[in-house]
Amino acid sequence: MQPDPTRKHLDFHDTPRSMAAMEINYPDGASTGWHVHPRGQFLYAIEGVMIVRSVEGSWVVPPSRALWLTAGLEHDVRMSGAVKIRTVFIDATMIRHLPTKSCVIEVSPLLRELVVAAVRIPLDYLEDSRDDRLMRLLADEVRISDVLPLHLPVPRDARIKAICTAINQHPSDISTAGQWAERLNVTAKTVHRLFVKETGMTFAQWREQARLLFALRRLASGERIIDVAFDCGYASQSAFTAMFRRHFGKPPSEFYR
């Protein structure tokens, strides 16, 4: 199924049902462009990796993960590899206790199969039918799924934003907060304070997260782990693997299996 930009998902938002699922495939490097949905979106790809940007930050979403996007959040999705999207639009005013903030969640085998099955359900499915029960079970699984740290907040302060832009462009840069402070003509204490205020993370946490998301994109393209490790600023593959395992509980060699 090829993308149809003229539809803009309107059929899936106009349905009187609280949930609607659709499938759409994109080639490597494609982008959806900036857009919004009036409903919450469970964004999942059974193949390929999605890089999602919004004013709140960016996320990298591999096939073992999904992204919950709150209603009304403007975002853009760029594809790494051929991506097969299976997504569910959910009216959070009718389906309660869903995440209140956009976040990456883990996709269990059951949740994956529910999403794959949901795209075959018609938009006008009957209440209390088998299709209705499947959709509600899907919502239950979303509610209990673990939230994962794959979010990179975007600061508003121009000074901190300059640091973040530089790190994203050159994740191997090992400059300390003190060295960045000197370049910006502020104190190291100011840099640390602003990072926490603007992103909810320390300088070191934000840089590690940026490196992690950079690594996920590169690994998804099939690049060697040792090359990715060095390009992320790590002195060895073992140091990079230790960081990766700390975040995901498994080494990078197993992450996309």
N, C-alpha and C positions, 0 to 999 in steps of 0.2 A: 504494500500500500504506500503510495507516494504522497508526500506532503501536499496539501491543498490550501494555500494561503488565503483563498477567498472565503473559506468556511469559517475560519477563526474560532473554531470550537463552539459556535453559537448553538448548534443543535444540542450539545451536551450540557449547556447551561440553561436552556429554555425548558427542558423537561420538568414536569411537576414532581418527579421522583427526587428524593434527597441525594441520590448517588447515580453517577453515570460513568461508564468506562469506555475508553477508545484506544486504538492502536495506530501508530504511525511510525514509519521508518525513514531514517535520514542517512545520507552518505557521509563519509569521513570529511570533517572540516566544515560541514554545513552549520548554519545558525538559524534559530527561530526568529531572530530579531527581538527587540524589546516589546513586551506586551504584558497585559494583566488579565486575570480571570476573576469574575465576580464570586466564584466559589473557591474553597480550599482545594489544593491539588496534591494528590499523592503521585509523585513523578518517579517512574521506575523504568529501567531499561533491562531487558532480558539479555541483551548483548551490547557491548560497547560501553564507553565511559562518557558521562555528561559533565561539562564544566558550566556551572550555573552562576551567573552574576546578578546582583541586585544592589540597591542602594544600601542594604543592610550588610553586604559583604559578598563573599563568593564561597562556593562549595564544589568539591570534586565528588562525583557520585558513580562508583563502580557498580557492576551488576549484583553484587551481594548487598547493596545498600539502596535506599530510596530517599527521596527528598520530600518532606512535607512543606508546602508553600502556603502561607496564609492568604486568604482572599484579599485581592486588591494590591498585592505586592508586585510592582513592575520588575520584570526579570528577563534575562536572555539566556538561552541554552545553546552552547556550542558543542559539537560532536567530536569525540576523539575515537576514530575507528568508525566502522559502520554501526549505527545505533538503532536498535529496535525498541522503541518506547511503548510501554503499556501503562497507561495513566488512568487515574480515577479522580473525577471531580466530585467533591463532597460539600454539601451545604451544611456548614458547621452550626447554623442556627437550628437545624433539625436533628443533626447527629451530634450529640453532646460529648464532652470530655475528650475531645481531640487536642493535640498539642496547640498551645496558645501562641507559640512562636515558630517561625520557620526553622527546620532542623533536619539533619540526616538521621535516619533510623535504620536499624538492622532488619534485613528481610529474611524471615525464617522460611524453610521449605514450604510450610503450609501457606504462608502469606503469598509467596511467589505463585503457587498454583491457584490460589484464589484470584489473584490479579489476572493471570492468564485466562482463567475461566470467565471472569467478569466482562472482558471485552466482547464476549459472544452473547451477552445478555442484551435484549432490546431496550431502547430508551423508555418504552411504555410498559415495563414489566408490572405484573399485578402485585398488589400488597398481599402479604402473608403467603406468597407463592414460594416455590423452591428458589427462584431467582432473587426474591426479596430477602430470603433467609441467608443466601450466599453473600449478598452485599452487606448485610448486617454483621455477619461473621467476619468479613473482611475488615469492617470498621472496628470490631472488637480486637482483631489482631494488630491493627495500627495503634490502638490505644495502649497495648501492653508491650509494644516493641521498644527495645533499648535505644536511647538517643546516643549518637556517636559524635566525637569531637572532630568533625570535618568542616568546620565553619571558620572562615577568616574574616573577622570584622573589619570594616573600612572606617578609619578615623575621619573626623571632620576638621580637626585642627591642622592648619597648613604645615606646621613644622613636623608633626608626627606623620602626617600623610606623605611628606617628602621622604622620610626615612622608610616608610612602608613601600613606597613606589620603588625606591632603590633596591630594597631587599628582594622584592618580587622580580626585578629585572636581573639582579645578580645575587642569587641565593647563596653562592659560595663566599660572599663577602663576610669576613669575620670581625668587622669593626665592632668595638664595644659601645655600650650606651654612652660612656664617657667620651669616646672619640666622636660619636655623632653629636654630642652636646657641644663640643668645641667647634665643629663645623657650623652649627646653628647659632653659636654665640649664646648658649644657655648653659645651665648647670646640669650635671648628670642627674641630680635629684629631680629636676624639672622634667627631664625626659622620662624617667621612671614614673613620675606622678601622672604625666599626661597619657602615657600608654595605658595605665590602669583605668584612668578616667574615661578615655576615648574608646577603648576596645574591651575593657574588662579583663585584660591579660597583662602580664608583665612584658617588658621588652623581650626577654629570653623566650617566654612562652609564645609570643606572637611570631618571632623569627623561626622557632622550631615548627610551628604550625604552617607557616608559609613554605618552609622547606619540605614539609611532609606532603602538602598538596602539590607542589612542584614535582616531587618524586612520583606521586601517584599518576600524574599525567604522563611522565616519561616512561614509567614501567608499563603503563597501558599500551604504549607504542612498541613494546618489546625490546627496549634498550637494556643493555647489560647492567646488572645491579652495581657493579664496581664503578662504572662510568657515572651512574646516577648519584652514587654516594659522593664521589669527588666533586661533582657539579653542585652538590648541595652543601659543600663546605666541610665535609667530614674527612678526617685524616685516613680513615680505613673503612673497608666494607663492613667489618665487624662492629665498629662504632655506629655506623648507619643502621645496621641490622638490629642492634640493641635498642636504638631509639624507636625503630619501626615496630619491633615486638612489644615494646612498652605501651604503645598506643593501640595496637590491634591484636595482641596476643598471639601473633604468628609472624614468621619472617616474610620479607617481601617476595621470596621465591614461591610462597604458597598463597599469596593474597588473592590473585586473580584466577586461581584454579576453581 
